[in-house]
Amino acid sequence: MSKPVKVTHEGKAIEGTLVTFQALQPDSWLEYQLETGGIVRLKVIVTDVITTKEKTPTGDPLVVVKSALLVDFKEAGKTDAH
């Protein structure tokens, strides 16, 4: 269910609409292997998506996404205890 909200973008208060969404790949992690052999894993958790009537400099619709970033690190040679 959408809900009107105000957000700040580039120092300016704008009106938007908080929209519902569904993660298409909820358990996806980005993995990066370091030259040391360790692995850094990142996962973005989107908490809010807000559509606006504003436009980007290229004319695309401005969409505000609020998120959290999870970071996991595994040293080279270590395995999960599962």
Phi, psi and omega in degrees: 000127181280154184214132178293137179217164172248138178228160176253128178227121181053042176079005183242132176283127179229158178268143179212182179233121176285119184247152177280157181207167178224132177290128179279332177226075189295338183254020183281131175241145169266131183240136180232125177270128179273159179297340178280353181097345177290163180234128173257129178242138180233141176222127178265128177251111179279128181256326179215145172233125183236121176268150180226169175269357179289161178239151174283170178302336179268001177094000178281154177297141178274121176241127180261128180240124175259138186208169173235151180244123174263136181235132178231141180228135176237126177289155178301136176084352178267145178238163176293149180274003183293000000 
